[in-house]
Amino acid sequence: MRRPPPHRSPRAAALNAATAATALVAAMIVVLAAPPAAAHVAPSERDNNRYLLVAPLADRVRLAYTVYMGQEPGRRARPRMDTDHDGAISEAEASAYGRQLAAQVLPHLSLEVDGQPVAIEWQDIDVGLGEPSVSGGAFAVDLVAWICLDRPRERLSHRVRLHDRFHIPDPGETELRAEESPGLRITRSDLGGPESARPSVVRLDFRWMGGPGPAESQGYLMEFEVDPSLATFDGGECTGASGAGPGGPGRRGWLLGGAALAALALGTLAVRRLRR
């Protein structure tokens, strides 16, 4: 005979619910605060892995591109980073290597937002060496770019297309992921295949072995919708490349247009005063 469940007072039930909610919020904070390199899997012994993240937000898109050098390629690369040959890799030497790799990757990436090409600009370049010694092994280089969009006043949609044609030496695993955010819904996330050949596909994680693969030949396509009444904004100015939205130019375009109009108004006022 099954025993009835133990009686719990409303106060105890509320306390349990509050405790569970607190634990959930704490777990979310830990996940969101983790640095990009913490999400990387264990390094390969002989291959170099690549990780791409496309994370749309309410008024911008975050593109994170990571090259994870394997143990053996890392051991070969570290002595080249040590330009003063003192056996230790300084922060300046690591930064120089990161900028060099960033410059190699950039020309091989192409991005379109709402059908318009966008020039990617790396805002963050981070080299995670672990032990800054020439005798070390694997390390990761994280490249982050922001693509600025118009701040929505009403529900709207965007389309992002990305091609990656960069060939890293000794290629291993490549992973491409998409992430949603509050007030935003991804309606298409598709790797490879022409748009008209099949219905909309929403898949947030792709993996393959070898070179750029389908991200090179047919590219990655994402479509998403933004509901400004539910979306969250960080309040900061987006300093990345400008992506054209359905309503016209991106944030930088509006700023430049506003500055031009202000200059024209001041010039007109000055002419009128001179005529008086």
PAZAPA-4460 file (N, C-alpha, C; in steps of 0.05 Angstrom, whole numbers, plus 32768, in hexadecimal, padded with zeros to 4 digits):
% residues 276
    n_x    n_y    n_z   ca_x   ca_y   ca_z    c_x    c_y    c_z   seq   type   mol
   8011   7FE8   8000   8000   8000   8000   8012   8019   8000     1      M     A
   800D   802B   7FED   801D   8043   7FEA   8016   8056   8001     2      R     A
   802B   8061   800D   8027   8075   8022   8022   8090   8015     3      R     A
   8011   80A0   8022   800C   80BB   8018   8025   80CC   801B     4      P     A
   8029   80DF   8009   8041   80F0   800B   8040   8101   8025     5      P     A
   8057   8106   8030   8057   8116   8049   804C   8132   8045     6      P     A
   803F   813C   8059   8032   8156   8057   8048   816B   805A     7      H     A
   8047   8180   8049   805A   8196   804A   804A   81B0   804D     8      R     A
   8053   81C0   805F   8045   81D9   8063   804B   81EC   804C     9      S     A
   8039   81FF   8047   803E   8212   8031   8058   8221   8034    10      P     A
   805F   8227   804D   8078   8236   8052   8090   8225   804A    11      R     A
   8090   820B   8050   80A6   81F9   8048   80A8   81F6   802A    12      A     A
   8090   81F4   801D   8090   81F2   8000   809C   820B   7FF3    13      A     A
   8094   8222   7FFE   809F   823B   7FF3   80BD   823D   7FF7    14      A     A
   80C6   8234   800F   80E3   8235   8014   80F2   8223   8001    15      L     A
   80E7   820B   7FFC   80F4   81F9   7FE9   80F5   8205   7FCD    16      N     A
   80DF   8211   7FC5   80DE   821E   7FAA   80F3   8234   7FA8    17      A     A
   80F5   8245   7FBE   8108   825B   7FBD   8125   8250   7FBC    18      A     A
   812A   823A   7FCB   8145   822F   7FCB   814C   8224   7FAF    19      T     A
   8138   8217   7FA2   813E   820C   7F87   8142   8223   7F74    20      A     A
   8133   8239   7F76   8137   824F   7F64   8152   825C   7F68    21      A     A
   815A   825F   7F81   8174   826A   7F87   818B   8259   7F7B    22      T     A
   8188   823F   7F7E   819C   822D   7F72   819E   822F   7F54    23      A     A
   8186   8232   7F47   8185   8234   7F2A   8193   824E   7F21    24      L     A
   818D   8264   7F2F   819A   827E   7F28   81B8   827D   7F2C    25      V     A
   81C0   8270   7F42   81DD   826E   7F47   81EB   825D   7F31    26      A     A
   81DE   8248   7F28   81E9   8237   7F13   81EB   8247   7EF9    27      A     A
   81D6   8257   7EF3   81D7   8267   7EDA   81EE   827C   7EDB    28      M     A
   81F2   8288   7EF3   8207   829C   7EF5   8222   828F   7EF0    29      I     A
   8226   8277   7EFB   8240   8269   7EF7   8245   8263   7EDA    30      V     A
   822F   825A   7ECC   8232   8253   7EAF   8238   826C   7E9F    31      V     A
   8229   8282   7EA5   822D   829A   7E95   8248   82A8   7E9B    32      L     A
   8252   82A4   7EB3   826B   82B2   7EBA   8283   82A2   7EB1    33      A     A
   8280   8289   7EA8   8297   8279   7EA1   82A5   8285   7E88    34      A     A
   82BF   8286   7E88   82CE   8291   7E71   82CB   827F   7E59    35      P     A
   82CF   828A   7E40   82CC   8279   7E28   82DC   8260   7E29    36      P     A
   82F5   8262   7E32   8307   824A   7E31   82FD   8234   7E43    37      A     A
   82ED   823A   7E57   82E3   8225   7E69   82D1   8211   7E5B    38      A     A
   82C5   821A   7E44   82B2   8208   7E37   82C0   81F5   7E23    39      A     A
   82DA   81F9   7E1F   82E9   81E8   7E0C   82EC   81CC   7E17    40      H     A
   82EB   81B8   7E06   82F0   819D   7E0E   830E   8199   7E10    41      V     A
   8316   8181   7E18   8332   817B   7E1C   8340   817E   7E01    42      A     A
   8359   8188   7E01   8367   818C   7DE8   836E   8171   7DDA    43      P     A
   8372   8173   7DC0   837B   815C   7DB1   8399   8159   7DB4    44      S     A
   83A3   8142   7DAF   83C0   813E   7DB0   83CE   814A   7D98    45      E     A
   83C4   8145   7D80   83D2   814D   7D68   83C2   8161   7D57    46      R     A
   83A8   8164   7D5C   8397   8175   7D4B   8390   818F   7D58    47      D     A
   8388   81A2   7D48   837E   81BC   7D51   8360   81BD   7D4D    48      N     A
   8351   81C3   7D63   8334   81C4   7D61   832B   81E1   7D5E    49      N     A
   8313   81E4   7D54   8307   81FE   7D4F   82EB   81FE   7D5A    50      R     A
   82E4   8215   7D68   82C9   8218   7D74   82BE   8233   7D6D    51      Y     A
   82A6   8233   7D61   8298   824B   7D5A   827E   824E   7D6A    52      L     A
   8278   8266   7D73   825F   826B   7D81   8252   8283   7D75    53      L     A
   8239   8281   7D6D   8229   8297   7D63   8212   829B   7D76    54      V     A
   8213   82B2   7D85   8200   82B7   7D9A   81F2   82D1   7D95    55      A     A
   81DA   82D1   7D89   81CC   82EA   7D85   81BF   82F5   7D9F    56      P     A
   81C0   830F   7DA2   81B4   831D   7DB8   819F   8330   7DAD    57      L     A
   8193   8340   7DBE   817E   8351   7DB4   8187   8365   7D9F    58      A     A
   819E   8372   7DA3   81A7   8386   7D90   81C4   8382   7D86    59      D     A
   81CD   8369   7D88   81E8   8363   7D7F   81EB   8344   7D7D    60      R     A
   8200   833C   7D6F   8207   831F   7D6D   8224   831C   7D76    61      V     A
   8228   8308   7D87   8243   8301   7D90   824E   82EA   7D80    62      R     A
   8265   82EE   7D74   8272   82D8   7D65   828C   82D2   7D74    63      L     A
   828E   82BA   7D7E   82A7   82B1   7D8C   82B4   829B   7D7B    64      A     A
   82CD   829E   7D76   82DD   828B   7D65   82F5   8283   7D74    65      Y     A
   82F7   8269   7D7A   830D   825E   7D8A   831D   824A   7D7A    66      T     A
   8337   824D   7D7B   834A   8239   7D70   8358   822C   7D88    67      V     A
   8354   8212   7D8B   835F   8203   7DA2   8376   81F2   7D98    68      Y     A
   838E   81FC   7D9C   83A6   81EE   7D93   83AA   81D5   7DA3    69      M     A
   83B0   81BE   7D95   83B4   81A5   7DA3   83CF   81A5   7DB1    70      G     A
   83D5   818E   7DBF   83ED   818C   7DCF   8406   818F   7DBE    71      Q     A
   8408   8180   7DA8   8420   8181   7D98   8422   819B   7D88    72      E     A
   840C   81A4   7D7A   840E   81BE   7D6D   8414   81D5   7D81    73      P     A
   8409   81D3   7D99   840F   81E7   7DAD   842C   81E8   7DB5    74      G     A
   8438   81D0   7DB8   8455   81CF   7DBF   8466   81DA   7DA9    75      R     A
   845E   81D8   7D90   846D   81E3   7D7A   8469   8202   7D78    76      R     A
   8451   820B   7D7F   844B   8228   7D7C   8457   8238   7D92    77      A     A
   845A   822E   7DAA   8463   823E   7DC1   847F   824A   7DBD    78      R     A
   8493   823A   7DB4   84AD   8247   7DB0   84AC   825E   7D9C    79      P     A
   849B   825D   7D89   8499   8274   7D76   848C   828C   7D83    80      R     A
   847C   8288   7D97   8470   829E   7DA6   8485   82AC   7DB7    81      M     A
   8498   829D   7DC1   84AD   82A8   7DD3   84C2   82B7   7DC3    82      D     A
   84BC   82CF   7DBB   84CD   82DE   7DA9   84E7   82E8   7DB6    83      T     A
   84E7   82EB   7DD1   8500   82F3   7DDE   8510   82DB   7DE8    84      D     A
   8506   82C3   7DE3   8514   82AA   7DE9   851D   82A7   7E06    85      H     A
   850C   82B0   7E19   8513   82AD   7E35   8505   8295   7E42    86      D     A
   84F7   8285   7E32   84EB   826C   7E3C   84CF   8270   7E47    87      G     A
   84C6   828A   7E49   84AB   8290   7E53   849D   82A1   7E3F    88      A     A
   8483   829D   7E3D   8472   82AC   7E2A   8465   82C3   7E39    89      I     A
   846C   82DB   7E34   8460   82F2   7E41   8445   82F8   7E36    90      S     A
   8436   8309   7E45   841C   8311   7E3C   841D   831F   7E21    91      E     A
   8431   832F   7E1D   8434   833E   7E04   843A   832A   7DED    92      A     A
   844A   8316   7DF2   8450   8302   7DDD   8437   82F2   7DD7    93      E     A
   8428   82EA   7DEB   8410   82DB   7DE6   83FB   82EC   7DD7    94      A     A
   83F9   8306   7DDE   83E7   8318   7DD0   83EF   831B   7DB3    95      S     A
   8409   831D   7DAD   8412   8320   7D92   840A   8307   7D81    96      A     A
   840D   82EF   7D8D   8405   82D7   7D7F   83E7   82D7   7D7A    97      Y     A
   83D8   82DF   7D8E   83BB   82E0   7D8B   83B2   82F3   7D75    98      G     A
   83BF   830A   7D73   83B8   831D   7D5E   83C0   8312   7D42    99      R     A
   83D6   8304   7D41   83DF   82F8   7D28   83CB   82E3   7D1E   100      Q     A
   83C2   82D2   7D31   83AE   82BE   7D29   8394   82CB   7D22   101      L     A
   838C   82DF   7D31   8373   82ED   7D2A   8374   82F9   7D0E   102      A     A
   838B   8304   7D07   838E   8310   7CEC   838D   82FA   7CD6   103      A     A
   8396   82E2   7CDD   8395   82CC   7CCA   8379   82C2   7CC6   104      Q     A
   8369   82C1   7CDB   834E   82B6   7CDA   833B   82CA   7CCC   105      V     A
   833E   82E4   7CD1   832A   82F8   7CC9   8324   82F8   7CAB   106      L     A
   8338   82F7   7C99   8331   82F9   7C7D   8321   82E1   7C73   107      P     A
   8321   82CC   7C82   8313   82B3   7C79   82F7   82B0   7C84   108      H     A
   82EE   82C4   7C93   82D3   82C4   7C9D   82C2   82D9   7C8E   109      L     A
   82AA   82D1   7C86   8298   82E4   7C7A   827D   82E2   7C88   110      S     A
   8271   82FA   7C8D   8259   82FB   7C9C   8245   830E   7C8E   111      L     A
   822C   8305   7C8D   8216   8316   7C83   8201   8318   7C98   112      E     A
   81F6   8330   7C9B   81DF   8334   7CAD   81C9   8341   7C9D   113      V     A
   81B2   8333   7C9B   819B   833C   7C8C   81A3   8342   7C6F   114      D     A
   81B4   8331   7C64   81BC   8333   7C48   81D2   8347   7C42   115      G     A
   81DC   8355   7C56   81F1   8369   7C52   820B   835F   7C5E   116      Q     A
   8222   8360   7C50   823C   8358   7C5B   8244   8369   7C72   117      P     A
   8251   835D   7C86   825A   836B   7C9E   8277   8364   7CA2   118      V     A
   8288   8379   7CA6   82A4   8375   7CAB   82A8   836E   7CC8   119      A     A
   82B2   8356   7CCE   82B7   834D   7CE9   82CF   835C   7CF5   120      I     A
   82CC   8364   7D0F   82E2   8370   7D1D   82E5   8361   7D38   121      E     A
   82FD   8358   7D3E   8301   834A   7D57   8303   835E   7D6E   122      W     A
   82F1   835C   7D81   82F2   836E   7D98   8303   8362   7DAF   123      Q     A
   8304   8348   7DB1   8313   833B   7DC6   8324   8325   7DB9   124      D     A
   833E   8324   7DC1   8350   830F   7DB9   835E   8305   7DD2   125      I     A
   835A   82EC   7DD9   8364   82E2   7DF2   8373   82C8   7DED   126      D     A
   838C   82C6   7DF7   839C   82AE   7DF4   839E   82A0   7E0F   127      V     A
   8392   8289   7E11   8393   827A   7E2B   83A9   8265   7E2A   128      G     A
   83C0   826C   7E35   83D7   825B   7E35   83D7   8246   7E4C   129      L     A
   83CA   824D   7E62   83CE   823D   7E7A   83E9   8243   7E85   130      G     A
   83FC   8231   7E82   8417   8235   7E8A   8426   8245   7E75   131      E     A
   8430   825D   7E7A   843D   826D   7E65   845A   8265   7E61   132      P     A
   845E   824C   7E5A   8479   8242   7E56   847B   8236   7E3A   133      S     A
   8493   8238   7E2E   8497   822D   7E14   8496   820E   7E14   134      V     A
   8498   8202   7E2B   8496   81E5   7E2D   847A   81DA   7E30   135      S     A
   8467   81ED   7E31   844B   81E4   7E34   8440   81D8   7E1A   136      G     A
   8426   81D3   7E1B   8419   81C6   7E04   8401   81D6   7DFA   137      G     A
   83E9   81CA   7DFC   83D1   81D5   7DF0   83CB   81F1   7DFC   138      A     A
   83BE   8201   7DEB   83B4   821B   7DF3   839E   8224   7DE0   139      F     A
   838E   8237   7DE9   8377   8240   7DD9   8379   825E   7DD4   140      A     A
   836F   8266   7DBC   836D   8282   7DB5   8350   8288   7DAF   141      V     A
   8345   829B   7DBF   8329   82A3   7DBD   8327   82BD   7DAF   142      D     A
   8317   82BF   7D99   8312   82D7   7D8A   82F4   82DD   7D8D   143      L     A
   82ED   82F6   7D94   82D1   82FE   7D98   82CB   8317   7D88   144      V     A
   82B6   8316   7D79   82AC   832D   7D6A   828F   8333   7D70   145      A     A
   8288   834C   7D70   826C   8354   7D74   8262   8361   7D5B   146      W     A
   8249   8359   7D53   823C   8365   7D3C   8224   8375   7D46   147      I     A
   8224   838F   7D42   820F   83A0   7D4D   81F7   83A1   7D3B   148      C     A
   81DF   839F   7D47   81C6   83A1   7D39   81B6   83B9   7D44   149      L     A
   81A1   83C0   7D35   818F   83D5   7D3F   8181   83CB   7D58   150      D     A
   817E   83DD   7D6B   816F   83D6   7D83   8151   83D5   7D7C   151      R     A
   8144   83BE   7D7F   8129   83BC   7D75   8114   83CB   7D86   152      P     A
   8101   83D7   7D78   80EA   83E3   7D86   80D2   83D2   7D84   153      R     A
   80D2   83BF   7D71   80BC   83AC   7D6F   80C8   8392   7D66   154      E     A
   80B8   837D   7D66   80C2   8362   7D5F   80CD   8363   7D42   155      R     A
   80E5   8358   7D3F   80F2   8357   7D25   8103   833E   7D23   156      L     A
   810C   8338   7D0B   811C   8320   7D06   8136   8328   7CF7   157      S     A
   814A   8317   7CFB   8164   831B   7CEE   816D   8301   7CE1   158      H     A
   817E   8304   7CCD   818A   82EC   7CC0   81A8   82F0   7CC0   159      R     A
   81B7   82DC   7CC9   81D4   82DC   7CCA   81DF   82C5   7CBB   160      V     A
   81F1   82CB   7CA8   81FE   82B5   7C99   821C   82B8   7C9D   161      R     A
   8229   82A1   7CA4   8246   82A1   7CAA   8254   828B   7C99   162      L     A
   826A   8293   7C8D   827C   8280   7C80   8297   8281   7C8D   163      H     A
   82A2   8269   7C92   82BD   8267   7C9E   82CE   8257   7C8B   164      D     A
   82E2   8264   7C7F   82F4   8258   7C6C   8310   8256   7C76   165      R     A
   8314   8259   7C90   832F   8258   7C9B   8338   823B   7C9F   166      F     A
   834F   8234   7C95   835A   8219   7C97   8370   821A   7CAC   167      H     A
   836A   820F   7CC3   837F   820D   7CD8   8390   81F4   7CD2   168      I     A
   83AA   81F5   7CDA   83BB   81DE   7CD6   83B3   81C7   7CE8   169      P     A
   83B6   81AF   7CDF   83B0   8197   7CEF   8393   8199   7CFA   170      D     A
   837F   819C   7CE9   8364   81A0   7CF3   8358   8187   7D00   171      P     A
   834B   818C   7D17   833E   8176   7D25   8320   817A   7D25   172      G     A
   8314   817E   7D3D   82F7   8181   7D3F   82F0   819F   7D3B   173      E     A
   82D9   81A3   7D2E   82CD   81BD   7D2C   82B1   81BC   7D38   174      T     A
   82AA   81CF   7D49   8290   81D0   7D54   8285   81EC   7D50   175      E     A
   826C   81EE   7D47   825E   8207   7D43   8244   8206   7D53   176      L     A
   8241   821A   7D65   8229   821A   7D77   821B   8235   7D74   177      R     A
   8201   8234   7D79   81F0   824C   7D7A   81E3   824D   7D95   178      A     A
   81DF   8265   7D9F   81D3   8269   7DBA   81BD   827E   7DB8   179      E     A
   81A7   8278   7DC6   8191   828B   7DC8   8195   829C   7DE1   180      E     A
   8186   82B2   7DE3   8186   82C3   7DFA   8169   82CC   7E00   181      S     A
   8164   82D7   7E18   8149   82DF   7E1F   813D   82F2   7E0B   182      P     A
   8123   82EE   7E04   8116   82FF   7DF1   811D   82FA   7DD4   183      G     A
   812B   82E4   7DCF   8135   82DE   7DB4   8130   82C1   7DAE   184      L     A
   8127   82BC   7D96   8121   82A0   7D8D   812E   829B   7D73   185      R     A
   813F   8286   7D72   814C   827E   7D59   8138   826D   7D49   186      I     A
   8131   8276   7D31   811E   8268   7D20   812B   8257   7D0B   187      T     A
   8144   825C   7D06   8153   824B   7CF3   8170   824B   7CFB   188      R     A
   817C   8233   7CFB   8198   822F   7D01   81A1   8217   7CF1   189      S     A
   81AE   821D   7CDA   81B2   8208   7CC7   81CE   820A   7CBB   190      D     A
   81DB   81F3   7CB9   81F7   81F2   7CAF   81F7   81E2   7C95   191      L     A
   81FD   81F0   7C7F   81FE   81E2   7C65   81E3   81E0   7C58   192      G     A
   81E3   81DE   7C3D   81CA   81DB   7C2E   81BE   81F6   7C27   193      G     A
   81B5   81F9   7C0E   81A9   8212   7C06   818F   8216   7C15   194      P     A
   8188   8230   7C18   8170   8237   7C28   8157   822B   7C1D   195      E     A
   8154   8229   7C03   813B   8220   7BF7   8139   8202   7BF5   196      S     A
   814E   81F3   7BFC   814E   81D7   7BF8   8140   81C7   7C0E   197      A     A
   813C   81D3   7C26   812F   81C5   7C3B   8122   81DA   7C4E   198      R     A
   810F   81D1   7C5E   8102   81E4   7C70   8115   81ED   7C86   199      P     A
   810C   8200   7C95   811C   820C   7CAA   8125   81F7   7CBE   200      S     A
   813E   81F7   7CC5   814A   81E5   7CD9   8154   81F5   7CF0   201      V     A
   814E   81EB   7D08   8159   81F8   7D20   8169   81E4   7D2F   202      V     A
   8183   81E6   7D2C   8196   81D4   7D39   81AC   81E6   7D44   203      R     A
   81B2   81E4   7D5E   81C4   81F7   7D6C   81E0   81ED   7D6F   204      L     A
   81E6   81D4   7D66   8201   81CA   7D6B   8209   81B9   7D53   205      D     A
   8220   81BF   7D46   822A   81B0   7D30   8247   81A9   7D35   206      F     A
   824F   8191   7D2D   826B   8188   7D31   8273   8177   7D18   207      R     A
   828D   817B   7D11   8298   816A   7CFC   82B7   816A   7D00   208      W     A
   82C3   8158   7CF2   82E0   8154   7CF3   82ED   815F   7CDA   209      M     A
   8305   816A   7CDD   8314   8173   7CC5   8313   8191   7CC3   210      G     A
   8314   819B   7CAA   8316   81B7   7CA5   82FC   81C6   7CA9   211      G     A
   82F9   81DE   7C9C   82E0   81EE   7CA0   82C7   81DF   7C99   212      P     A
   82C8   81CB   7C87   82B1   81BB   7C81   829A   81CB   7C76   213      G     A
   8281   81C4   7C7E   826A   81D2   7C73   8269   81F0   7C79   214      P     A
   8276   81F9   7C8E   8277   8215   7C94   8286   8225   7C7E   215      A     A
   8297   8217   7C6E   82A6   8224   7C59   8295   8224   7C3F   216      E     A
   828B   820E   7C37   827E   820C   7C1D   8262   8218   7C1C   217      S     A
   8251   8212   7C30   8236   821B   7C2F   822E   822D   7C46   218      Q     A
   823F   822F   7C5A   823C   8242   7C6F   8227   823B   7C84   219      G     A
   8225   824C   7C98   8212   8249   7CAE   81FD   825F   7CAC   220      Y     A
   81E4   8258   7CB0   81CE   826B   7CAE   81BE   826B   7CC8   221      L     A
   81BA   8283   7CD2   81A9   8286   7CEA   8195   829C   7CE6   222      M     A
   817C   8296   7CEE   8167   82AA   7CEE   815B   82AB   7D0A   223      E     A
   8156   82C3   7D14   814B   82C5   7D2F   8138   82DD   7D31   224      F     A
   8126   82DC   7D44   8112   82F1   7D4A   8118   82FD   7D65   225      E     A
   8114   8317   7D67   8118   8325   7D80   80FE   8332   7D89   226      V     A
   80F7   832D   7DA2   80E0   833A   7DAE   80EA   834E   7DC2   227      D     A
   80EA   8369   7DBC   80F6   837C   7DCE   80E8   837E   7DE9   228      P     A
   80CF   8375   7DEB   80C2   8376   7E05   80CC   8361   7E18   229      S     A
   80DA   834D   7E0E   80E5   8337   7E1E   8103   8337   7E1E   230      L     A
   810F   8345   7E0B   812D   8343   7E09   813A   8354   7E1F   231      A     A
   8153   834C   7E25   8162   835B   7E38   8179   836A   7E2A   232      T     A
   817E   8382   7E33   8194   8393   7E27   81A8   8399   7E3D   233      F     A
   81C2   8399   7E36   81D6   839E   7E4A   81DA   83BC   7E4E   234      D     A
   81CE   83CD   7E3D   81D0   83E9   7E40   81EA   83F5   7E36   235      G     A
   81FE   83E5   7E2F   8217   83EF   7E25   8216   83F3   7E07   236      G     A
   8229   8404   7DFE   822B   840A   7DE1   8239   83F2   7DD3   237      E     A
   822D   83E9   7DBD   8239   83D4   7DAD   8250   83E0   7D9D   238      C     A
   8268   83D5   7D9F   827F   83E1   7D92   828A   83D0   7D7C   239      T     A
   827B   83BC   7D73   8284   83AA   7D5E   827D   83B4   7D43   240      G     A
   827D   83A2   7D2F   8276   83A8   7D14   8258   83AD   7D13   241      A     A
   824F   83BC   7CFF   8233   83C3   7CFD   8225   83B1   7CE9   242      S     A
   8210   83A5   7CF1   8200   8394   7CE0   81E6   83A2   7CD8   243      G     A
   81E0   83A3   7CBE   81C8   83B1   7CB5   81AF   83A1   7CBC   244      A     A
   819C   83AE   7CC8   8183   83A1   7CCF   816D   83A8   7CBC   245      G     A
   8155   839D   7CC0   813E   83A3   7CAE   8137   83C0   7CAF   246      P     A
   813C   83CE   7CC5   8135   83EA   7CC7   8149   83FD   7CBC   247      G     A
   815F   83F4   7CB1   8173   8406   7CA6   818E   8400   7CB1   248      G     A
   81A0   8414   7CB2   81BB   840F   7CBB   81BD   8407   7CD8   249      P     A
   81D4   83FC   7CDF   81D7   83F3   7CFB   81DD   840B   7D0D   250      G     A
   81E4   8405   7D26   81E8   8419   7D3B   81FB   842F   7D32   251      R     A
   8212   8426   7D26   8225   843B   7D1D   821A   844C   7D08   252      R     A
   820A   8440   7CF6   81FE   8450   7CE1   81EC   8466   7CEC   253      G     A
   81DC   845F   7D01   81CB   8473   7D0D   81DB   8489   7D1B   254      W     A
   81F1   8481   7D28   8201   8495   7D35   820E   84A8   7D21   255      L     A
   8218   849D   7D0B   8224   84AF   7CF7   820F   84C0   7CEA   256      L     A
   81F8   84B4   7CE4   81E2   84C4   7CD8   81D9   84DA   7CEA   257      G     A
   81D7   84D4   7D04   81CF   84E9   7D17   81E3   84FF   7D19   258      G     A
   81FD   84F8   7D19   8212   850C   7D1A   8211   851E   7D01   259      A     A
   820C   8512   7CEA   820B   8522   7CD1   81F4   8535   7CD2   260      A     A
   81DC   852C   7CDC   81C5   853D   7CDD   81CA   8554   7CF1   261      L     A
   81D7   854E   7D08   81DE   8563   7D1B   81F0   8578   7D0F   262      A     A
   8205   856F   7D00   8217   8581   7CF4   8209   8593   7CDF   263      A     A
   81F7   8587   7CD0   81E8   8596   7CBC   81D6   85AB   7CC9   264      L     A
   81C9   85A4   7CDF   81B8   85B7   7CED   81C9   85CE   7CF8   265      A     A
   81E0   85C8   7D04   81F1   85DD   7D0E   81FB   85F0   7CF8   266      L     A
   8202   85E4   7CE1   820B   85F4   7CCB   81F6   8606   7CC1   267      G     A
   81DD   85FC   7CBF   81C6   860C   7CB5   81C1   8624   7CC8   268      T     A
   81C3   861E   7CE3   81BE   8633   7CF7   81D4   8648   7CF5   269      L     A
   81ED   8640   7CF0   8203   8654   7CEE   81FF   8666   7CD5   270      A     A
   81F6   865A   7CBF   81F1   866A   7CA7   81DB   867F   7CAB   271      V     A
   81C6   8676   7CB9   81B0   8689   7CBE   81B9   86A0   7CD0   272      R     A
   81CA   869B   7CE4   81D3   86B0   7CF5   81E5   86C3   7CE6   273      R     A
   81F6   86B9   7CD3   8207   86CA   7CC3   81F6   86DD   7CB1   274      L     A
   81E1   86D2   7CA6   81D0   86E2   7C95   81C2   86F9   7CA4   275      R     A
   81BD   86F4   7CBE   81B0   8709   7CCE   81C4   871F   7CD3   276      R     A
***
